[in-house]
Amino acid sequence: MVGPTVACVARYVLEIKFKNEETRLQVRPAHRAFLADRLAERKLVTAGPWADDTGALLIFEADSEAELRRLLAADPYRIADVYDEVSLREWRPIFP
């Protein structure tokens, strides 16, 4: 007997560096609402700024990097151009 097919979802770590501080602070409520929606959809695993507030780390689950990039294109921070992408890498955690 063959079991059900299980979708393979990858985890991605996005590191960003903030810029355009005044604009970023204006857009932050919309950005956080965007992230809350992704959390509810189980696309966002966790997110938060660095302690010095110069950037942030976000961990997502997606079927592919292309899917994640499409999702990120709708982020108000991306639209307002308030961060530079430092890195986006697939991550394979070995512990939860």
Residue pairs with C-beta under 8 A, 6 or more apart in sequence:
7 63
8 63
9 61
9 62
9 63
10 61
10 62
10 63
10 64
10 65
10 90
11 45
11 59
11 60
11 61
11 90
11 91
11 92
11 93
12 59
12 60
12 61
12 62
12 65
12 68
12 88
12 89
12 90
12 91
13 57
13 58
13 59
13 87
13 88
13 89
13 91
14 57
14 58
14 59
14 60
14 72
14 85
14 87
14 88
15 55
15 56
15 57
15 85
15 86
15 87
15 88
16 55
16 56
16 57
16 58
16 77
16 83
16 84
16 85
16 86
17 54
17 55
17 83
17 84
17 86
18 24
18 53
18 54
18 55
18 56
18 82
18 83
19 81
19 82
19 83
19 84
20 80
20 81
20 82
21 82
23 80
23 81
23 82
24 77
24 80
24 82
24 83
26 80
27 76
27 77
27 80
27 82
30 76
31 75
31 76
31 77
34 74
34 75
34 76
34 77
35 44
35 47
35 58
38 44
38 60
38 71
42 61
43 60
43 61
43 62
43 71
44 58
44 59
44 60
44 61
45 59
45 60
45 61
46 58
46 59
47 56
47 57
47 58
47 59
48 56
48 57
49 55
49 56
50 56
50 57
55 83
55 86
56 83
59 91
60 68
60 71
62 68
62 71
65 88
65 90
68 88
69 88
72 78
77 83
